[in-house]
């Protein structure tokens, strides 16, 4: 009870609400799961190892498609490492399974085990083959056992959710710093569009379009981020030096960035890009974790270290608490504000790069209403 009181207190109410929503979605999506792909292969391996067979001969069968191929390839590699003889590998539906088993028994006097996905066991094909192929009567048929688990808490779903919010989360880092200093930045949504359009325009016009190299794409993205950082710096100058309210400044910059994106692209999408441009937005090189999520985690770790372990981080808090007291204490208030708004712009530019990579294009309509999503995420 004490934990519940803490979670639903005013200090931790949002965390409590989030955990409550997670629990709700976990309960309503709790159902039987059929292991597929590499997970199915790993779950089936112990059962195969516990079988008592005269010889370790096996036929592996998986459905067509990516998951079926992954199941077959993963299980084959695991079994061959442990001394099993894979007599036949079947990828496809019932007709392919029938042909594969007939071929396996025609070439070998005995096959001890059929290791297959659950879908094959539920089909009448095995019963029919059992009648037409005598050797199958002594063959063990094994498949990954089902288990109960919420769809919401599946690793694939959690990674997908993290990948979907990566752009908002990245930009929220910069927005957090701005809001800590008692400011606001309404331009981040338009900066997403401007960054995506500028990066893809540079790649198309200067770096060879569809033939652009990795270095050329990187250069285009860096230039777009720097341009967004420059626009953020201009907003910071208006706020810190000229004393223009952050709301007015960032609202004006929102219109400017949106207009620049439309002028640069002619109001059309820019899609003349290499297919490898999707590496940041769609790749998953680290243990299957999307690259955008890995980038998001790294940035949050760096932001945490910045705000909790550095002088600059403490100065940001001081400026937000009382600018005049911070100035009298020797804190360079104007420099901090310039740095914060420039950082917010650069991170919005990075968010635009991630979005452009996800869609392999730049579009002036990207980032619509994202400033509200980001502010909501921060607050």
C-alpha positions as CSV (number, residue, x, y, z in Angstrom):
1,X,0.0,0.0,0.0
2,X,2.8,2.4,0.8
3,X,4.3,1.9,-2.7
4,X,0.9,2.7,-4.3
5,X,0.5,5.8,-2.2
6,X,3.9,7.0,-3.4
7,X,3.2,6.2,-7.0
8,X,-0.2,8.0,-7.0
9,X,1.0,11.0,-4.9
10,X,1.4,14.4,-6.5
11,X,5.1,13.9,-7.0
12,X,4.9,10.6,-8.8
13,X,1.3,10.7,-10.1
14,X,2.4,10.6,-13.8
15,X,4.6,7.6,-13.2
16,X,1.8,5.9,-11.4
17,X,-0.6,6.6,-14.3
18,X,1.9,5.3,-16.8
19,X,2.4,2.0,-14.8
20,X,-1.4,1.7,-14.6
21,X,-1.8,2.0,-18.3
22,X,0.9,-0.5,-18.9
23,X,-0.8,-2.9,-16.5
24,X,-4.2,-2.3,-18.2
25,X,-2.8,-3.0,-21.7
26,X,-0.9,-6.0,-20.5
27,X,-4.1,-7.5,-19.0
28,X,-6.3,-7.0,-22.0
29,X,-3.7,-8.4,-24.4
30,X,-2.8,-11.5,-22.3
31,X,-3.2,-14.5,-24.5
32,X,-1.6,-17.7,-25.8
33,X,1.6,-17.1,-27.8
34,X,3.0,-19.3,-30.5
35,X,6.9,-19.0,-30.5
36,X,8.2,-18.3,-34.0
37,X,11.5,-17.4,-35.6
38,X,14.6,-17.6,-33.5
39,X,12.5,-17.7,-30.3
40,X,10.8,-20.8,-31.5
41,X,14.1,-22.5,-32.4
42,X,15.5,-21.7,-28.9
43,X,12.4,-23.0,-27.1
44,X,12.4,-26.2,-29.2
45,X,16.1,-27.0,-28.6
46,X,15.8,-28.3,-25.0
47,X,12.9,-30.6,-26.0
48,X,14.9,-32.1,-28.8
49,X,17.9,-32.6,-26.6
50,X,15.7,-34.5,-24.1
51,X,14.4,-37.0,-26.6
52,X,15.5,-40.6,-26.5
53,X,16.3,-41.5,-30.1
54,X,18.5,-44.2,-31.8
55,X,20.2,-41.6,-34.0
56,X,20.2,-37.9,-34.1
57,X,18.6,-37.6,-37.5
58,X,16.0,-34.8,-38.1
59,X,13.9,-33.1,-40.7
60,X,13.3,-29.4,-40.0
61,X,10.2,-27.7,-41.4
62,X,9.1,-24.1,-41.3
63,X,6.6,-21.9,-43.0
64,X,7.4,-19.7,-45.9
65,X,8.2,-16.0,-45.1
66,X,10.9,-14.4,-43.0
67,X,9.9,-15.9,-39.7
68,X,9.7,-19.4,-41.1
69,X,13.1,-19.0,-42.7
70,X,14.6,-17.6,-39.4
71,X,13.2,-20.6,-37.5
72,X,14.6,-23.2,-39.9
73,X,18.0,-21.5,-40.2
74,X,18.4,-20.9,-36.5
75,X,17.3,-24.5,-35.5
76,X,19.5,-26.0,-38.1
77,X,22.6,-24.1,-36.8
78,X,21.8,-25.0,-33.2
79,X,21.3,-28.7,-34.0
80,X,24.4,-29.1,-36.2
81,X,26.5,-27.6,-33.4
82,X,25.3,-30.4,-31.1
83,X,25.9,-33.2,-33.5
84,X,22.5,-33.7,-35.1
85,X,22.2,-34.9,-38.7
86,X,19.8,-32.6,-40.6
87,X,18.5,-34.9,-43.3
88,X,16.2,-32.3,-44.9
89,X,15.2,-28.7,-44.6
90,X,11.7,-27.7,-45.7
91,X,10.5,-24.1,-46.2
92,X,6.9,-23.7,-47.3
93,X,3.5,-25.1,-46.8
94,X,2.0,-28.7,-46.7
95,X,2.9,-29.6,-50.3
96,X,6.6,-28.7,-49.6
97,X,6.5,-30.6,-46.4
98,X,5.1,-33.7,-48.1
99,X,7.7,-33.7,-50.8
100,X,10.4,-33.1,-48.3
101,X,9.5,-36.0,-46.0
102,X,9.1,-38.4,-48.9
103,X,12.5,-37.4,-50.2
104,X,14.1,-37.7,-46.8
105,X,12.7,-41.2,-46.2
106,X,13.6,-42.3,-49.8
107,X,17.2,-41.3,-49.2
108,X,17.5,-42.5,-45.6
109,X,16.2,-45.7,-44.0
110,X,15.3,-43.7,-40.9
111,X,14.5,-40.2,-39.7
112,X,14.1,-40.0,-36.0
113,X,12.5,-36.5,-35.6
114,X,10.4,-34.0,-37.4
115,X,11.0,-30.6,-35.9
116,X,8.5,-28.1,-37.2
117,X,6.4,-25.1,-36.3
118,X,3.1,-25.3,-34.6
119,X,1.1,-24.6,-37.7
120,X,2.1,-27.9,-39.3
121,X,0.9,-29.9,-36.3
122,X,-2.5,-28.4,-36.7
123,X,-2.8,-29.4,-40.3
124,X,-4.1,-32.8,-41.5
125,X,-1.0,-33.2,-43.7
126,X,0.9,-35.1,-41.1
127,X,-1.9,-37.6,-40.5
128,X,-2.1,-38.2,-44.3
129,X,1.6,-38.6,-44.7
130,X,1.7,-41.0,-41.7
131,X,-0.5,-43.4,-43.7
132,X,1.5,-43.2,-46.9
133,X,5.0,-43.2,-45.5
134,X,5.5,-46.2,-43.1
135,X,8.7,-44.9,-41.6
136,X,6.8,-41.9,-40.2
137,X,5.0,-44.0,-37.6
138,X,8.1,-44.3,-35.5
139,X,9.2,-40.6,-36.0
140,X,8.9,-38.1,-33.2
141,X,7.1,-34.9,-34.1
142,X,8.1,-31.9,-32.0
143,X,7.2,-28.3,-32.1
144,X,7.7,-25.2,-29.9
145,X,5.2,-25.2,-27.0
146,X,2.9,-22.3,-26.7
147,X,2.9,-20.1,-23.6
148,X,0.8,-17.3,-22.0
149,X,2.1,-13.7,-22.3
150,X,0.7,-10.2,-23.0
151,X,1.1,-9.0,-26.6
152,X,1.8,-5.6,-25.1
153,X,4.9,-6.8,-23.3
154,X,6.4,-8.7,-26.2
155,X,9.9,-7.5,-27.0
156,X,8.9,-6.8,-30.6
157,X,6.0,-4.6,-29.5
158,X,8.1,-2.7,-26.9
159,X,10.9,-2.1,-29.5
160,X,8.3,-0.9,-32.0
161,X,6.8,1.5,-29.4
162,X,10.3,2.8,-28.6
163,X,11.0,3.2,-32.3
164,X,7.8,5.1,-32.9
165,X,8.5,7.6,-30.2
166,X,12.2,8.0,-30.9
167,X,11.9,11.3,-32.8
168,X,9.6,12.9,-30.1
169,X,11.9,11.6,-27.4
170,X,15.1,13.0,-29.0
171,X,13.6,16.4,-29.5
172,X,12.2,16.3,-25.9
173,X,15.8,16.5,-24.6
174,X,16.3,19.9,-26.1
175,X,12.8,21.1,-25.1
176,X,13.4,20.0,-21.5
177,X,16.4,22.3,-21.3
178,X,14.4,25.2,-22.8
179,X,11.5,24.7,-20.4
180,X,13.9,24.5,-17.4
181,X,15.0,28.0,-18.3
182,X,11.4,29.1,-18.2
183,X,11.2,29.3,-22.0
184,X,9.3,27.5,-24.8
185,X,10.2,26.4,-28.3
186,X,7.3,26.1,-30.7
187,X,9.5,25.8,-33.8
188,X,10.7,22.2,-33.3
189,X,7.9,20.7,-35.5
190,X,8.8,23.0,-38.5
191,X,12.5,22.4,-37.9
192,X,11.9,18.6,-38.3
193,X,10.5,19.3,-41.8
194,X,13.2,21.8,-42.6
195,X,16.0,19.4,-41.5
196,X,14.5,16.5,-43.5
197,X,14.1,18.6,-46.6
198,X,17.5,20.2,-46.4
199,X,19.4,17.0,-45.8
200,X,17.6,15.2,-48.6
201,X,18.0,18.2,-50.9
202,X,21.7,18.3,-50.3
203,X,22.1,14.6,-51.0
204,X,20.1,14.9,-54.2
205,X,21.7,18.1,-55.5
206,X,25.3,17.8,-54.3
207,X,26.0,14.2,-53.2
208,X,24.8,12.2,-56.2
209,X,21.2,11.5,-55.3
210,X,20.6,7.7,-55.5
211,X,24.4,7.1,-55.9
212,X,25.4,9.1,-52.9
213,X,28.1,7.6,-50.7
214,X,27.8,7.0,-46.9
215,X,30.1,10.0,-46.4
216,X,28.0,12.2,-48.7
217,X,24.8,11.3,-46.8
218,X,26.5,11.9,-43.5
219,X,27.7,15.3,-44.7
220,X,24.2,16.3,-45.8
221,X,22.7,15.3,-42.5
222,X,25.3,17.2,-40.5
223,X,24.8,20.3,-42.5
224,X,21.0,20.1,-42.0
225,X,21.5,19.7,-38.2
226,X,23.9,22.7,-38.1
227,X,21.4,24.8,-40.1
228,X,18.7,23.9,-37.5
229,X,21.1,24.7,-34.7
230,X,21.8,28.0,-36.4
231,X,18.1,28.8,-36.5
232,X,17.8,27.8,-32.8
233,X,20.7,30.1,-32.0
234,X,18.9,33.0,-33.8
235,X,15.9,32.3,-31.6
236,X,18.1,32.3,-28.5
237,X,19.6,35.6,-29.6
238,X,16.1,37.1,-29.9
239,X,15.2,35.9,-26.4
240,X,18.5,36.5,-24.5
241,X,19.8,39.6,-26.2
242,X,16.7,41.5,-27.4
243,X,14.4,40.3,-24.7
244,X,11.6,39.0,-27.1
245,X,9.3,36.6,-25.3
246,X,10.2,32.9,-26.2
247,X,6.6,32.3,-27.2
248,X,6.6,35.0,-29.8
249,X,10.1,34.2,-31.0
250,X,9.6,30.5,-31.5
251,X,6.2,31.1,-33.1
252,X,7.8,33.3,-35.7
253,X,10.6,30.8,-36.2
254,X,8.0,28.0,-36.7
255,X,6.7,30.0,-39.7
256,X,10.1,30.7,-41.0
257,X,11.3,27.1,-40.9
258,X,8.1,25.8,-42.4
259,X,8.4,28.4,-45.2
260,X,12.0,27.5,-45.9
261,X,11.1,23.8,-46.1
262,X,8.3,24.5,-48.7
263,X,10.5,26.8,-50.7
264,X,13.4,24.4,-50.8
265,X,11.3,21.4,-51.8
266,X,8.8,23.2,-54.0
267,X,6.1,21.7,-51.8
268,X,7.0,18.2,-53.0
269,X,8.7,15.2,-51.4
270,X,12.4,14.6,-52.1
271,X,12.9,10.9,-52.6
272,X,15.9,10.5,-54.9
273,X,18.0,8.9,-52.2
274,X,20.1,5.7,-51.8
275,X,18.2,2.8,-50.2
276,X,20.9,2.7,-47.5
277,X,19.7,6.0,-46.3
278,X,17.2,4.1,-44.1
279,X,20.1,2.8,-41.8
280,X,19.3,5.2,-39.0
281,X,15.6,5.1,-39.2
282,X,15.0,1.4,-40.0
283,X,18.2,-0.4,-39.2
284,X,18.7,-2.6,-36.1
285,X,22.4,-3.5,-35.9
286,X,22.7,-3.9,-32.1
287,X,21.0,-7.1,-30.9
288,X,18.0,-6.3,-33.0
289,X,17.4,-3.0,-31.3
290,X,16.4,-0.2,-33.8
291,X,19.3,2.2,-34.4
292,X,17.0,5.2,-33.7
293,X,16.3,3.7,-30.2
294,X,20.0,3.1,-29.6
295,X,20.7,6.8,-30.5
296,X,17.8,7.9,-28.2
297,X,19.3,6.0,-25.3
298,X,22.8,7.4,-25.8
299,X,21.5,10.9,-26.0
300,X,19.5,10.5,-22.8
301,X,22.5,9.1,-21.0
302,X,24.6,12.1,-22.2
303,X,21.8,14.5,-21.2
304,X,21.6,13.0,-17.8
305,X,25.3,13.3,-17.3
306,X,25.2,16.9,-18.5
307,X,22.4,18.0,-16.2
308,X,23.6,16.1,-13.1
309,X,27.3,16.1,-13.3
310,X,28.5,19.3,-15.0
311,X,28.6,23.0,-14.2
312,X,26.6,23.9,-17.3
313,X,23.8,21.6,-16.1
314,X,23.6,23.4,-12.8
315,X,23.7,26.7,-14.5
316,X,20.7,25.8,-16.6
317,X,18.8,25.1,-13.5
318,X,19.9,28.3,-11.9
319,X,18.8,30.4,-14.9
320,X,15.4,28.8,-14.8
321,X,15.0,29.3,-11.1
322,X,15.9,33.0,-10.9
323,X,17.8,34.6,-13.8
324,X,18.7,37.7,-11.9
325,X,20.1,35.8,-8.9
326,X,22.0,33.5,-11.4
327,X,23.5,36.6,-13.1
328,X,24.6,38.1,-9.8
329,X,26.2,34.8,-8.9
330,X,28.3,34.9,-12.0
331,X,26.3,32.6,-14.2
332,X,26.5,33.7,-17.9
333,X,22.7,33.8,-18.3
334,X,22.7,35.0,-22.0
335,X,25.3,32.4,-23.1
336,X,23.2,29.6,-21.3
337,X,20.1,30.7,-23.1
338,X,21.9,30.9,-26.5
339,X,23.3,27.4,-25.9
340,X,19.9,25.9,-24.8
341,X,18.0,27.2,-27.8
342,X,20.8,26.2,-30.3
343,X,20.8,22.7,-28.7
344,X,17.0,22.5,-29.0
345,X,17.2,23.4,-32.7
346,X,20.0,21.0,-33.4
347,X,18.1,18.1,-31.7
348,X,15.0,19.0,-33.7
349,X,17.2,18.8,-36.8
350,X,18.4,15.4,-35.7
351,X,14.8,14.3,-35.2
352,X,14.1,15.4,-38.8
353,X,17.1,13.3,-40.0
354,X,15.7,10.2,-38.2
355,X,12.2,10.8,-39.7
356,X,13.7,11.3,-43.2
357,X,15.6,8.0,-42.7
358,X,12.4,6.2,-41.6
359,X,10.5,7.3,-44.8
360,X,13.6,7.5,-47.1
361,X,12.4,10.9,-48.2
362,X,12.2,14.5,-47.1
363,X,8.8,16.3,-47.0
364,X,7.8,19.8,-45.9
365,X,4.8,18.3,-44.1
366,X,6.9,16.3,-41.7
367,X,6.6,17.3,-38.0
368,X,3.1,18.6,-38.2
369,X,1.9,19.2,-34.6
370,X,5.0,17.6,-33.2
371,X,5.8,20.7,-31.1
372,X,2.7,19.9,-29.0
373,X,3.6,16.2,-28.7
374,X,7.1,17.2,-27.6
375,X,5.9,19.7,-25.0
376,X,3.4,17.2,-23.7
377,X,6.2,14.6,-23.4
378,X,8.3,17.1,-21.4
379,X,5.6,18.4,-19.1
